[in-house]
């Protein structure tokens, strides 16, 4: 193959960092860089964290109502919290914390992921 084939298939570092910034916790920058296995792991940890927090909220969330009144209006506000002693809430928070650390570390690893993909591509197409 030739350089045109390489240029049409190579990955952009800028696009990878844009994906990292907006969709990093979902692992989209890793999918883009060809590291789909670790991207999938990151996506599953993210989903499991939010699922655990959602379950904790439905099972142990404290809800209370507060009526706010003023001249000519009255409104009811519903508050909801997850108790700190909720095991599912703690698991979900820990998983999302892990995702946060992983995404921060990926700030420094994404360039290498793209470089490795492009180097591998160059070897495959014979550039």
C-alpha positions as CSV (number, residue, x, y, z in Angstrom):
1,X,0.0,0.0,0.0
2,X,1.0,3.6,-0.1
3,X,1.1,6.7,2.0
4,X,-2.4,7.8,0.9
5,X,-3.8,4.6,2.4
6,X,-1.9,5.2,5.6
7,X,-3.1,8.8,5.8
8,X,-6.7,7.8,5.2
9,X,-6.6,5.3,8.1
10,X,-4.4,6.9,10.7
11,X,-5.8,8.2,13.9
12,X,-5.8,11.8,15.0
13,X,-4.3,12.7,18.4
14,X,-6.5,15.8,18.5
15,X,-9.7,13.8,18.0
16,X,-8.6,11.3,20.6
17,X,-8.1,14.0,23.2
18,X,-11.5,15.5,22.2
19,X,-13.1,12.1,22.8
20,X,-11.1,11.8,26.0
21,X,-12.4,15.2,27.3
22,X,-16.1,14.7,26.4
23,X,-16.5,10.9,26.6
24,X,-13.5,9.7,28.5
25,X,-15.4,8.1,31.3
26,X,-17.2,6.0,28.7
27,X,-13.8,4.9,27.2
28,X,-14.6,6.3,23.7
29,X,-11.0,7.5,23.3
30,X,-9.8,4.0,23.9
31,X,-12.2,2.5,21.3
32,X,-11.0,5.1,18.9
33,X,-7.3,4.3,19.5
34,X,-7.9,0.6,18.8
35,X,-7.7,-0.4,22.5
36,X,-11.3,-1.7,22.5
37,X,-10.8,-4.3,25.3
38,X,-9.8,-1.7,27.8
39,X,-12.3,0.7,26.5
40,X,-15.0,-1.9,27.1
41,X,-13.7,-2.5,30.6
42,X,-13.9,1.2,31.3
43,X,-17.4,1.4,29.9
44,X,-18.6,-1.5,32.0
45,X,-17.0,-0.2,35.2
46,X,-18.7,3.2,34.5
47,X,-22.1,1.5,33.9
48,X,-21.7,-0.7,37.0
49,X,-20.9,2.4,39.2
50,X,-24.0,4.2,38.1
51,X,-26.2,1.1,38.3
52,X,-25.0,0.6,41.9
53,X,-25.7,4.2,42.8
54,X,-29.1,4.0,41.1
55,X,-30.0,0.9,43.1
56,X,-28.8,2.5,46.3
57,X,-31.0,5.5,45.6
58,X,-34.1,3.4,45.0
59,X,-33.5,1.2,48.0
60,X,-32.0,3.4,50.7
61,X,-32.6,7.0,49.5
62,X,-34.0,9.3,52.1
63,X,-36.7,11.5,50.6
64,X,-38.4,14.4,52.2
65,X,-40.7,17.2,51.0
66,X,-40.3,20.8,51.7
67,X,-43.0,23.4,50.8
68,X,-41.7,26.7,49.8
69,X,-44.1,29.6,50.0
70,X,-43.9,33.2,49.2
71,X,-46.2,36.1,48.2
72,X,-48.6,34.6,45.7
73,X,-47.0,31.1,45.2
74,X,-46.4,27.8,46.9
75,X,-44.2,25.1,45.6
76,X,-43.2,21.6,46.9
77,X,-39.6,20.6,46.6
78,X,-38.7,16.9,46.9
79,X,-35.2,16.2,48.2
80,X,-33.4,12.9,47.9
81,X,-30.0,11.7,49.1
82,X,-28.1,8.5,49.3
83,X,-27.1,7.7,52.9
84,X,-23.3,7.4,53.4
85,X,-23.8,3.9,55.1
86,X,-25.4,2.4,52.0
87,X,-23.1,-0.4,50.8
88,X,-24.4,-0.1,47.2
89,X,-23.8,3.6,47.2
90,X,-20.3,3.1,48.5
91,X,-19.5,0.5,45.8
92,X,-20.9,2.7,43.1
93,X,-18.9,5.7,44.4
94,X,-15.8,3.6,44.5
95,X,-16.3,2.3,41.0
96,X,-16.9,5.9,39.7
97,X,-13.8,7.0,41.6
98,X,-11.8,4.3,39.9
99,X,-13.1,5.5,36.5
100,X,-12.1,9.1,37.4
101,X,-8.6,8.0,38.3
102,X,-8.3,5.9,35.1
103,X,-9.5,8.8,32.9
104,X,-7.0,11.1,34.6
105,X,-4.2,8.7,33.9
106,X,-5.4,8.4,30.3
107,X,-4.7,12.1,29.9
108,X,-1.0,11.0,29.8
109,X,-1.5,7.7,28.0
110,X,-3.7,8.7,25.1
111,X,-0.9,10.1,23.1
112,X,1.0,6.8,23.3
113,X,-2.1,4.8,22.4
114,X,-2.5,6.8,19.2
115,X,1.2,6.6,18.4
116,X,1.2,2.8,18.9
117,X,-1.9,2.4,16.7
118,X,-0.4,4.6,13.9
119,X,3.0,2.9,14.1
120,X,1.3,-0.5,13.8
121,X,-0.7,0.8,10.9
122,X,2.4,2.0,9.1
123,X,3.9,-1.5,9.5
124,X,0.8,-3.1,8.1
125,X,0.5,-0.9,5.1
126,X,4.2,-0.8,4.4
127,X,4.9,2.9,4.8
